[in-house]
Amino acid sequence: MIGAIVLVLSSLFGTWAMLANRFFSAVVRIQTDRGHTVVTTGPYRFVRHPGYAAGVLGYLAMPLLLNSLWASILALLTIALIIVRTKLEDDTLQAELPGYVDYTQQTRYRLLPGVW
């Protein structure tokens, strides 16, 4: 039951991130054709990459939901990849998106407030 609850919360948090950010995309690119700007509202007030944070929560929920040690191993590997992707995307945004470096000073954490 805990896994199901965490999975639903993860989905809600990820949906909130999509609704707050009209530039939300599966592809890392600066959308200059759409007037890409830094989003600082919604869940972006708490972490810089709430979509990835939601994904991490979802992957943590799956082993609980499935009651599987094997799922835990796969979840941890996937979370490691999400962390790497988050770092790479954050580097791209800092280098290419005007105002993002200032945003990193306001919203210090990428995925988990108080940690990283």
GROMACS elastic network, one bead per residue, 0.5 to 0.9 nm:
[ bonds ]
;  ai    aj funct       b0    kb
    1     4     6  0.51668   500
    1     5     6  0.63220   500
    1     6     6  0.87204   500
    1    64     6  0.81837   500
    1    65     6  0.70371   500
    2     5     6  0.51375   500
    2     6     6  0.61593   500
    2     7     6  0.85061   500
    2    61     6  0.77396   500
    2    64     6  0.70650   500
    2    65     6  0.73976   500
    3     6     6  0.51863   500
    3     7     6  0.60410   500
    3     8     6  0.86435   500
    3    58     6  0.86314   500
    3    60     6  0.80404   500
    3    62     6  0.63531   500
    3    63     6  0.75289   500
    3    66     6  0.81234   500
    3    67     6  0.89140   500
    4     7     6  0.50527   500
    4     8     6  0.62231   500
    4     9     6  0.86436   500
    4    61     6  0.69907   500
    4    62     6  0.81617   500
    4    64     6  0.80535   500
    4    65     6  0.59263   500
    5     8     6  0.51965   500
    5     9     6  0.62178   500
    5    10     6  0.85358   500
    5    61     6  0.82443   500
    6     9     6  0.50238   500
    6    10     6  0.59893   500
    6    11     6  0.85914   500
    6    57     6  0.69041   500
    6    58     6  0.68840   500
    6    60     6  0.82283   500
    6    61     6  0.57034   500
    6    62     6  0.89293   500
    7    11     6  0.62338   500
    7    12     6  0.86681   500
    7    54     6  0.88905   500
    7    57     6  0.70288   500
    7    58     6  0.50234   500
    7    59     6  0.81561   500
    7    60     6  0.83826   500
    7    61     6  0.55620   500
    7    62     6  0.74251   500
    7    65     6  0.84417   500
    8    11     6  0.50834   500
    8    12     6  0.62114   500
    8    13     6  0.86331   500
    8    58     6  0.81896   500
    9    12     6  0.50458   500
    9    13     6  0.60969   500
    9    14     6  0.85206   500
    9    54     6  0.81884   500
    9    57     6  0.82512   500
    9    58     6  0.83313   500
   10    13     6  0.51690   500
   10    14     6  0.61142   500
   10    15     6  0.85284   500
   10    53     6  0.82061   500
   10    55     6  0.68535   500
   10    56     6  0.82156   500
   10    57     6  0.55736   500
   10    58     6  0.53888   500
   10    61     6  0.86282   500
   11    14     6  0.51096   500
   11    15     6  0.60456   500
   11    16     6  0.85310   500
   11    54     6  0.67282   500
   11    55     6  0.81878   500
   11    57     6  0.88926   500
   11    58     6  0.74023   500
   12    15     6  0.50780   500
   12    16     6  0.61275   500
   12    17     6  0.86908   500
   12    54     6  0.82694   500
   13    16     6  0.50599   500
   13    17     6  0.63615   500
   13    18     6  0.88352   500
   13    43     6  0.76914   500
   13    50     6  0.73417   500
   13    51     6  0.75517   500
   13    53     6  0.84401   500
   13    54     6  0.58580   500
   14    17     6  0.50770   500
   14    18     6  0.63878   500
   14    19     6  0.87466   500
   14    50     6  0.66273   500
   14    52     6  0.79315   500
   14    53     6  0.79050   500
   14    54     6  0.51113   500
   14    55     6  0.74216   500
   15    18     6  0.50454   500
   15    19     6  0.61731   500
   15    20     6  0.85647   500
   15    51     6  0.80340   500
   15    54     6  0.88395   500
   16    19     6  0.51269   500
   16    20     6  0.60918   500
   16    21     6  0.86195   500
   16    42     6  0.71032   500
   16    43     6  0.69719   500
   16    50     6  0.86668   500
   16    51     6  0.86675   500
   17    20     6  0.51820   500
   17    21     6  0.61522   500
   17    24     6  0.77811   500
   17    42     6  0.69057   500
   17    43     6  0.59714   500
   17    44     6  0.73015   500
   17    49     6  0.84838   500
   17    50     6  0.59617   500
   17    51     6  0.58837   500
   17    54     6  0.87913   500
   18    21     6  0.53462   500
   18    22     6  0.69212   500
   18    23     6  0.82638   500
   18    24     6  0.57162   500
   18    25     6  0.84824   500
   18    51     6  0.74357   500
   19    22     6  0.67757   500
   19    24     6  0.84036   500
   19    42     6  0.85267   500
   20    23     6  0.89952   500
   20    24     6  0.85280   500
   20    39     6  0.76357   500
   20    40     6  0.87374   500
   20    41     6  0.65567   500
   20    42     6  0.56144   500
   20    43     6  0.75708   500
   20    44     6  0.80314   500
   21    24     6  0.53551   500
   21    38     6  0.88601   500
   21    39     6  0.61819   500
   21    40     6  0.87890   500
   21    41     6  0.82235   500
   21    42     6  0.84231   500
   21    44     6  0.85756   500
   22    25     6  0.86217   500
   22    36     6  0.88634   500
   22    39     6  0.86365   500
   23    30     6  0.87707   500
   23    31     6  0.72790   500
   23    34     6  0.82004   500
   23    36     6  0.67278   500
   23    37     6  0.82352   500
   23    39     6  0.85617   500
   24    27     6  0.87255   500
   24    51     6  0.85056   500
   25    28     6  0.69980   500
   25    29     6  0.84010   500
   28    89     6  0.65547   500
   28    92     6  0.81597   500
   28    93     6  0.87723   500
   29    32     6  0.88139   500
   29    89     6  0.88305   500
   29    92     6  0.82631   500
   29    93     6  0.84217   500
   30    33     6  0.85994   500
   30    36     6  0.64723   500
   30    37     6  0.88750   500
   30    92     6  0.87242   500
   30    93     6  0.76183   500
   30    96     6  0.71125   500
   30    97     6  0.66211   500
   31    34     6  0.54581   500
   31    35     6  0.65073   500
   31    36     6  0.50566   500
   31    37     6  0.86028   500
   32    36     6  0.53580   500
   32    37     6  0.86894   500
   33    36     6  0.75430   500
   34    37     6  0.89905   500
   36    97     6  0.78125   500
   36    98     6  0.89835   500
   37    97     6  0.72553   500
   37    98     6  0.73386   500
   37    99     6  0.77067   500
   37   100     6  0.84185   500
   38    97     6  0.74558   500
   38    98     6  0.76939   500
   38    99     6  0.64875   500
   38   100     6  0.60462   500
   38   103     6  0.75161   500
   39    42     6  0.85060   500
   39    44     6  0.66461   500
   39    45     6  0.86998   500
   39    48     6  0.89885   500
   39   103     6  0.87567   500
   40    43     6  0.80170   500
   40    44     6  0.50855   500
   40    45     6  0.54954   500
   40    46     6  0.89138   500
   40    48     6  0.84174   500
   40   103     6  0.75332   500
   40   107     6  0.83979   500
   41    44     6  0.53978   500
   41    45     6  0.55573   500
   41    46     6  0.89708   500
   42    45     6  0.60452   500
   42    46     6  0.81658   500
   43    46     6  0.55400   500
   43    47     6  0.65796   500
   43    48     6  0.81712   500
   43    49     6  0.85669   500
   43    50     6  0.61794   500
   44    47     6  0.52594   500
   44    48     6  0.53744   500
   44    49     6  0.69876   500
   44    50     6  0.64650   500
   44   107     6  0.77253   500
   45    48     6  0.74958   500
   45   106     6  0.83177   500
   45   107     6  0.63302   500
   46    50     6  0.80928   500
   46   107     6  0.63815   500
   46   108     6  0.84687   500
   46   109     6  0.75090   500
   46   110     6  0.87429   500
   46   111     6  0.87596   500
   46   112     6  0.84101   500
   46   113     6  0.66827   500
   47    50     6  0.57940   500
   47    53     6  0.80927   500
   47   107     6  0.61864   500
   47   108     6  0.73413   500
   47   109     6  0.53041   500
   47   110     6  0.51885   500
   47   111     6  0.55777   500
   47   112     6  0.66480   500
   47   113     6  0.64494   500
   47   116     6  0.89895   500
   48    51     6  0.89653   500
   48    90     6  0.83031   500
   48   103     6  0.84656   500
   48   104     6  0.75938   500
   48   107     6  0.64287   500
   48   108     6  0.76466   500
   48   109     6  0.63417   500
   48   111     6  0.67482   500
   49    52     6  0.55609   500
   49    53     6  0.63250   500
   49    54     6  0.88127   500
   49    86     6  0.72050   500
   49    90     6  0.84112   500
   49   109     6  0.85596   500
   49   110     6  0.55397   500
   49   111     6  0.58454   500
   50    54     6  0.60088   500
   50    55     6  0.84758   500
   50   110     6  0.79662   500
   50   111     6  0.65625   500
   50   112     6  0.89246   500
   51    54     6  0.51483   500
   51    55     6  0.63311   500
   51    56     6  0.88034   500
   51   111     6  0.89099   500
   52    56     6  0.62098   500
   52    57     6  0.86526   500
   52    82     6  0.67096   500
   52    83     6  0.81908   500
   52    85     6  0.88955   500
   52    86     6  0.71482   500
   52   110     6  0.89646   500
   52   111     6  0.70054   500
   53    56     6  0.51127   500
   53    57     6  0.63551   500
   53    58     6  0.86692   500
   53    82     6  0.88010   500
   53   110     6  0.82753   500
   53   111     6  0.50857   500
   53   112     6  0.71030   500
   54    57     6  0.50979   500
   54    58     6  0.61704   500
   54    59     6  0.86771   500
   54   111     6  0.88212   500
   55    59     6  0.61667   500
   55    60     6  0.85648   500
   55    79     6  0.81086   500
   55    82     6  0.80451   500
   56    59     6  0.51465   500
   56    60     6  0.61796   500
   56    61     6  0.86393   500
   56    75     6  0.84508   500
   56    78     6  0.83124   500
   56    79     6  0.57747   500
   56    82     6  0.74087   500
   56    83     6  0.87969   500
   56   111     6  0.87063   500
   57    60     6  0.50681   500
   57    61     6  0.62296   500
   57    62     6  0.88973   500
   58    61     6  0.50569   500
   58    62     6  0.64419   500
   59    62     6  0.53233   500
   59    63     6  0.75952   500
   59    71     6  0.89231   500
   59    72     6  0.84609   500
   59    74     6  0.87094   500
   59    75     6  0.52434   500
   59    76     6  0.78168   500
   59    78     6  0.75723   500
   59    79     6  0.70740   500
   60    63     6  0.65518   500
   60    64     6  0.74981   500
   60    72     6  0.75786   500
   60    75     6  0.63893   500
   60    76     6  0.78088   500
   60    79     6  0.83425   500
   61    64     6  0.53681   500
   61    65     6  0.60896   500
   61    66     6  0.86330   500
   61    75     6  0.88425   500
   62    66     6  0.59543   500
   62    67     6  0.80846   500
   62    68     6  0.84538   500
   62    71     6  0.69204   500
   62    72     6  0.77253   500
   62    75     6  0.74760   500
   63    66     6  0.50658   500
   63    67     6  0.54081   500
   63    68     6  0.51822   500
   63    69     6  0.66698   500
   63    70     6  0.77598   500
   63    72     6  0.51112   500
   63    73     6  0.86918   500
   63    74     6  0.88996   500
   63    75     6  0.73807   500
   64    68     6  0.69999   500
   64    69     6  0.89239   500
   64    71     6  0.86289   500
   64    72     6  0.83094   500
   65    68     6  0.80994   500
   66    69     6  0.88429   500
   66    71     6  0.74167   500
   67    71     6  0.80493   500
   67    72     6  0.89808   500
   68    71     6  0.52001   500
   68    72     6  0.66071   500
   69    73     6  0.66640   500
   69    74     6  0.89737   500
   70    73     6  0.52547   500
   70    74     6  0.65185   500
   70    75     6  0.85995   500
   71    74     6  0.51301   500
   71    75     6  0.59190   500
   71    76     6  0.85544   500
   72    76     6  0.61153   500
   72    77     6  0.86096   500
   73    76     6  0.52850   500
   73    77     6  0.63452   500
   73    78     6  0.86900   500
   74    77     6  0.51480   500
   74    78     6  0.61434   500
   74    79     6  0.85613   500
   75    78     6  0.50861   500
   75    79     6  0.60545   500
   75    80     6  0.85860   500
   76    79     6  0.50058   500
   76    80     6  0.61712   500
   76    81     6  0.87246   500
   77    80     6  0.51102   500
   77    81     6  0.64762   500
   77    82     6  0.88003   500
   78    81     6  0.50810   500
   78    82     6  0.62612   500
   78    83     6  0.87083   500
   79    83     6  0.62077   500
   79    84     6  0.86916   500
   80    83     6  0.51360   500
   80    84     6  0.64054   500
   80    85     6  0.87328   500
   81    84     6  0.50827   500
   81    85     6  0.61439   500
   81    86     6  0.85069   500
   82    85     6  0.50242   500
   82    86     6  0.59826   500
   82    87     6  0.86145   500
   83    86     6  0.50420   500
   83    87     6  0.63057   500
   83    88     6  0.87291   500
   83   111     6  0.83286   500
   84    87     6  0.52215   500
   84    88     6  0.63088   500
   84    89     6  0.86461   500
   85    88     6  0.50869   500
   85    89     6  0.60035   500
   85    90     6  0.83955   500
   86    89     6  0.51584   500
   86    90     6  0.59743   500
   86    91     6  0.85506   500
   86   110     6  0.74613   500
   86   111     6  0.81621   500
   87    90     6  0.51168   500
   87    91     6  0.62001   500
   87    92     6  0.87098   500
   87   110     6  0.81787   500
   88    91     6  0.51495   500
   88    92     6  0.63250   500
   88    93     6  0.87508   500
   89    92     6  0.50341   500
   89    93     6  0.61651   500
   89    94     6  0.85790   500
   90    93     6  0.51095   500
   90    94     6  0.61209   500
   90    95     6  0.85854   500
   90   110     6  0.79973   500
   91    94     6  0.51794   500
   91    95     6  0.62106   500
   91    96     6  0.86220   500
   92    95     6  0.51670   500
   92    96     6  0.59653   500
   92    97     6  0.78312   500
   93    96     6  0.52341   500
   93    97     6  0.50551   500
   93    98     6  0.82956   500
   93   100     6  0.63721   500
   93   101     6  0.81362   500
   94    97     6  0.60742   500
   94    98     6  0.78403   500
   94    99     6  0.82010   500
   94   100     6  0.54433   500
   94   101     6  0.53039   500
   94   102     6  0.89918   500
   94   104     6  0.82965   500
   95    98     6  0.82389   500
   95   100     6  0.83438   500
   95   101     6  0.81520   500
   96   100     6  0.83016   500
   97   100     6  0.56711   500
   97   101     6  0.82211   500
   98   101     6  0.76020   500
   98   102     6  0.87702   500
   99   102     6  0.53978   500
   99   103     6  0.63782   500
   99   104     6  0.89478   500
  100   104     6  0.62763   500
  100   105     6  0.88855   500
  101   104     6  0.51293   500
  101   105     6  0.68225   500
  102   105     6  0.52912   500
  102   106     6  0.68130   500
  102   107     6  0.88961   500
  103   106     6  0.50913   500
  103   107     6  0.59569   500
  103   108     6  0.80505   500
  104   107     6  0.51020   500
  104   108     6  0.52503   500
  104   109     6  0.77769   500
  104   110     6  0.86633   500
  105   108     6  0.56223   500
  107   110     6  0.79531   500
  107   113     6  0.89740   500
  108   113     6  0.79763   500
  108   114     6  0.85817   500
  108   116     6  0.79998   500
  109   112     6  0.61834   500
  109   113     6  0.54470   500
  109   114     6  0.68650   500
  109   115     6  0.69883   500
  110   113     6  0.76440   500
  110   115     6  0.86969   500
  110   116     6  0.55509   500
  111   115     6  0.79748   500
  111   116     6  0.58641   500
  112   115     6  0.54643   500
  112   116     6  0.54262   500
  113   116     6  0.65691   500
